[in-house]
Amino acid sequence: MSTAPDGLFEYGGAPVSGGRFSSPWATHYFVDYDNGADSNDGRSPDGAMKTIQAAVTATGRGDVIYIRPRKYTSDGSDVERYIEAVTVPYATADLSMIGVSNTYQGNPNYGAKLQYTETSGTALTVNAPAFHIENMCVRAEGADYAIDFVSNSDYSTAAGSCGPTMYNVVIRGSLYGVRLSGGYAANIVGSRFEGGAATDSSIVLYCSAQVQRRVRIKDCHFDCFNGAANDNAYIRIYGPTTDLLIYRCTFDIVGGDGTYINATGTNLGLVADCFFGASDLSTTAIVEGGLKIVGAWDTGGINTST
């Protein structure tokens, strides 16, 4: 049964046209590694493409890609991964990449996984403005970046840091989990960052060439995977930034440099109602760089020193 003008079909019994980011103007594409083929047009589950990059290449502005999780491993402890590097070109603005789950919001650790296996480079490179990723796990152990929202001084060839959104995404491994370079209005919400000794920082705001504006990091969990802390702060901010909000996030044990959030340069923003897994948090664990800190909790309760 078709549920949208472009011939979109029901997927898993629920009309995709009623989905969170579906649009009557969008063309919808489907990716199913175990049953698809890149020679398909990708516009129905039965005609799904095999790789994520093939679907991205086929899309236009405002389109939606639904990615089916691969089969479970033989012991049922995990799902197999899409082993590829994906690049979203500048012309493909407003693209949504959504991992499909049988449950609302789902658990990305058991959903669609993108894994990059090289020891340098990036799993997902985003050059397009207003890119959205949801319900996915991105693994890039040993690589430079899991997701790189690319920007430049005039946005003529790359504007990935302009208006990107992440929702219910798990980032595991990589030297840096997510990088934003300038731009504005990024939203990273309800996501989990699983770092460790091979991870320098989970989120890097690198703004040396231009001011980065109105970034919101909300309801995220920053985890030291297998008990090993990040080498440095979970969030590193190289200003200038303005109107930055880090809100209602939880942080595990302190990074190897002795800080949770390290903000240098000229910044204007707020760190509010966050929990830090330290027995006694002090201002030395948050390098403020002009940010205001309110409601900082440690394991002993509200920390009055900040």
N, C-alpha and C positions, 0 to 999 in steps of 0.2 A: 504494500500500500504506500503510495507516495504521499508525503506530508508537507512538501514545500515545492515552490514553482520550479526549482532546478532538478526535480526528480529525487529529492532526498527520501530515503526509506527509513522505516523503523529499524532501530538497532537495539538488540537486547530487550525487545518488547516495549520500549519507551520511545515515543516520537522525538527524534533528535531536534526537530523544529521547535520543540518546547524547551530545549536545553538552555543552559545559562547564558551562553554567548552566541547562540544561533541568530541569524538575521535573514529576513526574506530576500535581501539583496545579495547574500553571500552564496558562493558555491562551496559545497561541503565535500571534503575528501576523506577517504578512509585508508588507514594503513594497517596491514595484518601480515606480519612477516611470515608466519607459518602457513598461510593459505593464499597470500596475494602474489602478484607479479608486477614488476615495474612497467611492463608493457600494457597493463590495464589502464583505464582512464581514471580509476580511483574514486568514482562518484557514487558508488554504492558498496555496502559491505561485501557483496558477492563479487564485485569487481575491484577489490581493494588493491592498492599498491603494496609492494614488499618492503620498501625502505622509506624512512622519513624524508630523506633528502629528495627523493623522486617526487613526493607529494609537495614539498616546499617549492620545488622548481616548477611544478604545474600550476601553482596557485597564483592568484592576483590579489589586488588590494581588498582587504576586508574579508577574505575567505577564512574558512575554519577547517582544521585538520583534526580528525579523531583517530587516536592511536590505540590499537587493541593490545593488551598485555600479551606477551608470549606465553608459551606453555610452562608449567611448573617443572622444576628440576626433578630428577629421578627420585630423590628422597623427600620431595615436597616442601623443602625448607625455603625455597626461593623461586623466582621466575627467571627465565632466560632473558637476555638483553638484546636490544638493538645495538649492534657493534658498528658504529659509524661516527663520523664527524659531520655536523650539520651546519650549513651557513644560510642565513636568511638575508636575501639581497635588499638593497635600499628601496627598490621599487615596490616591494611587497609590504606596504604599510598596513597596519591594523590587522595583521594575521594573528589568529588564535590557534594554539597547539594544545590539545586537550587529551590527556590520557583517560580512557574510558574505564570505568569501574562498575561492578555490580552493586556497589553501595554508594550512597550519597557521600561525596567528598572522597571516600575511599582511603586506602592506605598506600601511598606511593611506593613504599618499600615492597609491596606485593602487587604493584600495578605495572604500567608501561615504564620500562627503564631504558634510558639511553646511556651507553657506556663507550667511553673513548679510551683506547688501550695503549696509545703511544705515550712516550715519556716526555714529550713536549707538545705544545699546541693547545687547542681548545676543543671541547666537546660540542658546544653550541655557540656559534658566533652570530650575533644579531646586529645587522646594519640598518634595519628598518625601524622607523618610528612606530610607537604605539603597539609593540609586540606584546602578546599575552601568552603565558604558559601556565598550565594548571594540571593538577593530579598526576605529576610525573616525578620520577627519580632520575637524577643526572649523576653519573659516576665518572670520575676522571682521575683516579689515583695515579699520581706521578706526572700528570699533565700540568700545564701552566694555569688554565682556567677551566672551570666547569661551564660557566656561562659568561661570555664577554659581551656586554652591551656597548658597542663601539660608537664613538663619536669623533668629531674633529672640529676644527675651529670655525668652519663655515657651513657644516652640515650638507655639503654638496654631494658627498658620496656615502656618508654614513651618519645616521642619526639614531642609532640604537638606544642611546641614553635618554632620548626624548619620549617620555610617556610610557615606558615599559611597565608591565604588571606581572607579578608572580603570585600565585595563590595555591596553597597546599602542594608545595614542591619540596622534595628532599634533595639536598646537595651533599654528596659524599666524596671526600678526597679532593685532590688537586692542590696545587700550591696556593691558589686563591680560588675560593668558591665562586663568587660573583664579583665582577668589576663593572662599575659605572664610571664613565668618563665625561664629566660635564653634563649638559642637558638639564632636564627639569621634569618634575611631576612623576618620578618613579614611585611605584608602590610595590613593596615586598611584604606580603601579608600571610600569616598563618603557615609559615614554612619552617623547615628544620634543616640545620646545618650540622653535619657530622664531620668534624675535623679530626685532628690528631697530630702526631709528631711530624708528619710530612706536610702539614698544612701551615702556611704562614699566617693567613688571616681568612676568615669566612666571607666577609664582605669588605671590599675596598672601594672607597669613593675617591677617585683620582681626578682632581680638578685643577691642575696646575695651569692649563691653558685658558680656562673659562670658569665662571662661577656656576656651581651646581645648585639648582633651586628646588625647593619643595619636595625633597625626598622623604618618603614615609616608610619606616620599618616597624611593623606592628605585629604583635602576637606571634613572634618567632621564637624558636628554641635553638640555642647554640650549645652543641653537645661536644664533649671530648670523647671521641670514639674509642672504645676499649680502654678507657682510663688514661689515655695519653692526651695531654693538653696541646692546643695549637702552639706553634713556635712563638707567635706574637699575639697581639690583641685580636679578639674575634672580629671586631669592626675597626678598621683603620681609615681615618679621614684625613686626606691631604687637601686642606682648604685652598681656595675659599668656597664655603657653602653658605646658603642662607635658607631660612625657614625649614630646617631639618628637624624631623621628629622621629625619635626612637622610643617606642611606647609599648609597655606591657610585654616585655620580652624576658626570657629566662636564660641565664648564662651558667655554664658548668664551672669546673675548676679554672683558676686564673691562667692566662696564657703564659708562655715561657718567658716573655719579657716583663712579667709582673703586672700587666694591665689587661682589662677587659675591653675598654673602648679607648682608642688613642686618637685624639683629634688635634692636629697641628695646623698651623696657618690661621687665617681669620675665618671664624665660623659664627653663625647665628642660628640657634635652635635649642631644642629641649630633649633631655633624656628623662623620661617620666615613668614612675611606677614599674620599675624593672627589678628582677631578683638576680642576685649574684651569688654563686655558690662558694662564698668565702666566709670563714667564721667571723671575721671582723673586717668589713670593707672600710677602706679609707680612701681619701682623695687620690692617693698614689696609684690606686687601681683603675682610675678613670682620668686620663689626661684630657682636660676639658677643652682647650683650644677655643675658648669663648662660649662653649655650650653651657646651658644651665641644667642643673641636675636636681630633681625633686623626687621624693618617694623612692629612694634607693634602698632596697632590702637586702640583708645578708642572712645567714643562717641563725643569727641571734635576734633578728627582728629588724625594725626600721633603723636605718643608720643615720644618726643625727649629725655625724661629722660632714656629710655632704649637703 
